Structure formats: C-alpha cells, structure tokens
Amino acid sequence: MLFKVQYHGKKKYIKLNGASHSEFLKEAKVKFSISTETDIYVLDDTGTEVDEEVFTDILEEKRTSCGRLLMFFQSLLVKRVLEQKPGGEKILKEYAMRGEIKDRTRRELVNIIVADMVEKYGRAPPKDKRTQYAWGIVTLFPSLKDPYSKKGYVLQDFDLLFRAETSSKLLEKWGTLLKVKVIQQAKNLSKTPLLDYLIQSAEENPDEDDEVPGWDSDMASLLLLVYLLPPPPSGKKGAVKISIREAVDRVVKFHKSSRSLQEHSGPDQRRQPYILAVGTARNSIHQYYIAMDNGLLPCNARSSLSAFDELFKAHYVFGVSYDQALNSMFTFVQTTIYNIDIGLSHETPRVKDLRAKLLN
C-alpha cells in the first residue's frame, strides 16, 4: 500500500507491506530522516489523532480513498513544553474547556514557547526550529488556524516565531526609508518598457496614454527589486532561465474581479506562494490572496505593502523555500529589511551590494 505522508511541510510516499502502527512510524522516521528517539504521532487529514488502537482500521478506510495521512510531532513537542513550564497547564485546560484562547492567554502561550526556544537554541534559532514550534502550536490549538481571525494566522504565527519588532520591519521601513532609494537605483538600470512602466507607477506618474493602469506605488516599487536582483542565469545550480517579466509574475498576479478564481487553485499550481490581487484594475484591488499549494488563503491585508508582508511571512509559517527565480530578492528582504538570520543565510554579491547602496 502506498500512502502520502506529510511531515514539516514536505510530502512523500511511504510503502507499507503490513498494517503495523510501529512499522509505519519506523518507516516514516527513515523516510524523513527523523531521529529514532523522537516522539511522533499521526493525524489524519481532518487533524484527528490516529493512535495504535485504530491505526489498522484507518488504513483500511484510507485504502479506498486518497490514502493521505498527515504526520506531525511538533504539537507533541509544544504540548510537553506547556506541561513542563509554569502556566502551561492552565493554557491547556482553558483550551480544553473553551475551545479557544483569549488574546491575553495567547500572549502567555507565546512567552512560554519563545522562552523555551531561547533556552534550547539561543536568541536566533534556525528557521526549521522556529517553523517546528509554529506548526506545533496551530496543530495543538486548531482554532488558531482560522484565517478569518482578527489577525490572520500567517501574521500571528510569524509573531510566534519572531518578536513584534521584527514582524513590523517592512511596514515601518519601506515608505519612510527604502522606497525612494529603490526607485533611484532602478533608474540606473538599462531601460525596458516594463521597467519604465513600474518606475512611473512607483512615482505615481503613470503614462496617460497607457490603456492598462499600473500597480499602485508600493507594489510597483517592490517589484523593482526583481529588476535590481534578477533571476539567476541558466545552468547555475540547475536554475532554469526565466525572464524578469516572468519573475515579476511569480510575485503577484492580477485577477479581474468578474472572473472565477478557480484557475488559481488546484493540483497544477506550484507550491511557492504568490500574491493574487483581485480587483477592477491593478491600482484598484479589493482583495488579496496568498496562492500556494492548491489553495487560496485570504490575506488580512488591505494594501499591497501589507500583502507583500504576508507573502514573505508565508514562507516561514508554511516552511516553504523561496522560488529559485526570486531567491535573491527574498533573501534581500529577509536580511536587509527584517534582519533575519544575518550572517547565517547565503547572500549573493549583488544582494550585499544593493544593501550597501540603500543603507549608506
């Protein structure tokens, strides 16, 4: 029997010759290179735990359906932290009784988890450790996954991984510090029609003869980063050469509000996220989505800058790598704007050079 298993955002097939719970866990640990000492447990695709007693029955049921099992150990990790730390048991009991967590209790939850992370891994734990904790929290407390909550779970989970000071960097820095400098640097590049189009939109000086309205100023200026940090040439580490115009399309796509959204979801969609901007024109958007991995996640954002903020954070929350064509751009945003993993992430000379020009 073949079963599709997900662990830490990665999906692989596992082949089972029998229906043993212990054999399944053993095979899963080998497949995902998990330490044999690590405690893990299994969830089905509804988020319900599958223990040893019902494992065989669930496998038989899944044999006739899609055969998909979701496996996480992160929620067990978070649960143990809460059981061991002062105040943690109170949070677990409150959730068991109410089915939700108040804002005050959520802050206590974050404080406990972050303190444990710092104690174990230091002030700047690697990305995979932060993602483990975030996935563990939303798996243990499913109501925190609600995308229609006041803050939205991409933003709230990113806040769980980083301090509020880090989370607010883009919104604080772009308009007051970086935007004008990015536009100025873009003017030094060799001119193309699309580049001129973006510069004019960024400066809020559109061509009156152009029948297609441009993006608003913030989105246009952000897209200039793709020109300043273009896709890698073909042949470099297996990179497939694409044009800058195609790379821009991997950041944001416009969708006319009168058309169906179905084309942006389904099995043919790529895993790397992008912004889907829905409106009557590019400079008149009424809803933003993060499109990724077969689905559309409504953004909490009502501005293009906030939508880009959520797009960047979605990579961390869902443990997704940057699109290869946009790797330099997102690495620049990560290290220069959010100040995440400076010195730990690989930066191309072009990324370092742009940072020096913008910050000096």
Phi, psi and omega in degrees: 000137176256133179229134177277124185238137178246132177219122177057039178083353180257142182243133177217159175269141175238132180260126180246129175271340178227191183238039182271130177301315182294322179293322178298312180297322179298312180296321180296319179296321178293315185297321184256010178056047178265138179302141181296338180277348184288131176281126176227159173214170193247138172241145173276185186284003172259359181088009180270135182292139178249105181267181185297326184295322184254003187303312182298317180297319180295320179299318179296321178294317182290336180301329183264358177243218186281349178068032185255128174237142177252127183242125177226143166246353185297321182293327176294321178300312180295318180300318180293323177300314182293325179290333186264340185260145177304131179092345183291317180299324179298320179295315179298319180292319180298318181292321179297325182278319189259338184074012178204170180233127177292160181303318180297317179294325178297321177296321177296319178301312180299316181300317180295313183293315180296319178299320178294320178298314180296319180298321184272323190237356181093180185292333183236068180298147178304159185304318185294328178292316180297318180295321176307311182294318181297314178298321180298320182294312183286340175283321180287326181240081187303332182295339178287351179278353187298112182290347180261011175293169188306322183257334184088139191282342172296314181290317183292324180288325176296322176296330176292330182274331185226166176287158179300329179299318178290318185299331186267004189302312184298312183296330180280322189271327194297302185291327186269337188234313194260328189303309182298320181291324177295316178299318181296318178295323180294330180292342179276352181278162175297132188284140170224161180303317181291321179297314178300320179301315180290321179297315179299318179294319180297325179272005181056043180227062186292155176287119184294339180276350182282122182282342181258111181299145180275174175295160175294170189301317182294313181296317180300317181291324176295322180291339175296336177298330179293326176287320181287333179230073189288169178301152180291154178292157180297149179090346180274110180053041177076012182293142175259121185295127172230159181283164177295324178300318178293323179295321177301321181292342177274354175266311184212143175233139176270140179227122179296131187297342181278351183260161179288146179274358189301328183294343181261010176223161181120175189294343183274353182283143180286162184282327181295133185285155172214166179272132171251114183257116185252126180185191180273337177203167183298331179261014178220077184257134179249350177205134175248144176231154165260116179261125178192150170045054173080001186219173178237124178253115180300132178281148170286341188292147171239010176226158181294324179295317178293326178295319177294323176302315178292324178299313179299314184293332179300327178300319181284316184296321182261004177062040184255136178288159176291147171303134185303323180290338183249011186301315180296318180297312182290327176296320176300313179299318181298309187274320186276322184266309182273348181058041181260129175054042175295130181086345179260333181265144178288128178239133177287158176305326181294322177295314180297319181295317179295320179299316180298321180291323184278329186262348179263000000 
